[in-house]
Amino acid sequence: MMAAARDFYQVLGVSRTASQEEIQRAYRKLARANHPDINRDPAAEERFKEISEAYQVLSDPDTRSRYDTFGPDFRRVPEGMDAETWRRATSGAAPGGPGWRTAGGGRAGQGPSVFTTSGEDVNLEDLLGGLFGGRAGRGWGPVPGADQEAEIPLTVEQAYHGGPHTITIDGIEGPRTLDVTIPRGVANGQRIRLAGQGGRGNDGASSGDLYLVVRITPHPVYRAEGRDLHVTLPLAPWEAALGTSAVIATPGGEAKVKVPAGTSSGRRLRLRGRGLPNPRGKDGDLLAEVQVVVPPRLSGKERELFEQLAAVSDFDPRKGR
C-alpha cells in the first residue's frame, strides 16, 4: 500500500498561515541540518528531498494556492478546474457506480473510466494521465547546495584591522583551507558571507554559501562588547587624587586620556571612537576603568609622606567623606 503523502506544512514545521519569510527561515534551518554534505545519517538525504519539495511548493504563491485548494492531488489537477468539479470527479462518484461508465460502454474495470456530468464525457485517463507535473515521476532534479556556517576565531587586533586570513574548516570530505579577507572592524557574532563556498549542489545546481561567524578570542588587555572595547587603567593614589593625563594603548595606537582629580577605582573614562571601527556607521568607544594601585613596598620617604597625609586628612572612605 502506498504511504499517504505528508503535509508540506508539517514537513517544514510551520502553520498553514505562515508567511513567506517564516517558510524560508524554516527551510534554511532544516536544509542546513539535513543536507547530505553535512548530515551523515543515511535517512538525511530522503528528509532533505522531502524538505526541498515542500519548500519548492510552498515558496511559490501560485503553487501554494493550488496545494491549499487541492491538497496532495494538486499536481494532477488540470489548469482551470475548480475545486468542486475536481471533488466530484474524484470522490463524488465511485468507479462502477452512478455517473461512471467505461470507455466504449463496457462494465467497470474493462477499459478506461469515464465520468459523465451534464451529458459531457470526461475521460479520467486523459484528465489525470501525464499530469503528474513538477518532480513526480521525473526524479528530484537539481538540488542547490545548503548554506553552511563555521566559526572564525579572531584576536581584537585582527578584528580591528581586518585583512587576509587563512582558516581551516571541517567538511564531509575532510578539512578545507580557505584564504579569506576579513573586513575591517568586524564585531563578535558578525557573519562573513563567502558566496558559493557552502555545500555543493547536485545535478549542476549551484553551491550554497558559507557563513563565517566571528568569535573574538579572550585578550590580555581588551574586552570586547559589541564594538566597544574595555580596558583597565591603573593609577597611582596621587594620580587619582590630583588628576593626570595618562597614555593608554588602543588597537589603533596610543591615545591620551584625561583623568579628573578625585577619581576613584571603578570610574570609567570614555574615549569616543577608539573602539572597533564601523565602516557603515559609528565607531565603537574605548572605556578605561580606573584601578587605583598602591605601591607594594614604600620607601622611607614615601611612608613619611603618607603618614603626614594621614595626620592632616579627615577623609573617611568608609563614610564617603
C-alpha angles and dihedrals in degrees: 000000000000114000116244114259114256118243108258092221090056090048090059094036095236134124123255088250094053117138122239089254091054091048091050093049092049092049094049092050094048095041091051091051096046104035109127090230089063108024115059094190106121089225093053094084093057091047089049091052091049092048092048092050092048091050093046090056101040097041092062110072094210095047091044090053091053090048091051090050102043104020119207090350093063094109092053096053116098117235113269097024114130123226096249095053090048092048092052092045094053105030110007094076125030118222108268093021133096113320093023131100135157123252109274092023095281128142123279110282093032105097134335117330120249124199117207124207127167090353092301122121116225112189106213091202087062090039096053106019115101092006096106091111131171113035098336112120093353104081125254097287124204114349117196117234119260123253113250137200131212132175119243115197115211135178119235089254093052091049091047098049102027119194138129117350135173120217132180118209131183117245136176089263094046135274120339125202117210132185109216137173113233112214113237113262102017114172132219110282094016116137124228113204120218106189116223095004096105130083116335120250121227132231090025096307119145122268121249126248128264117226117201110206111210117231115183108213124226112279130204092227111020133053115196123215108175103307094333119099123208124206136171118244112202114206133184115239093253092049091053092045099044100030126240146186110255130194113228131186120239129177087253095051138280121328134183123236124194113228112204119224114265095032116161132199113283096034113131122220115198125216104193118223095006096107126080112328121244114209090195102042147342117356119236123257132240114231117199114200113207120234116184109216123198119211108260092220126027126213118227092260093047091052091049092052093047090050090052090050091050090051096052101035123088093188114132111189092193090060094039095239 
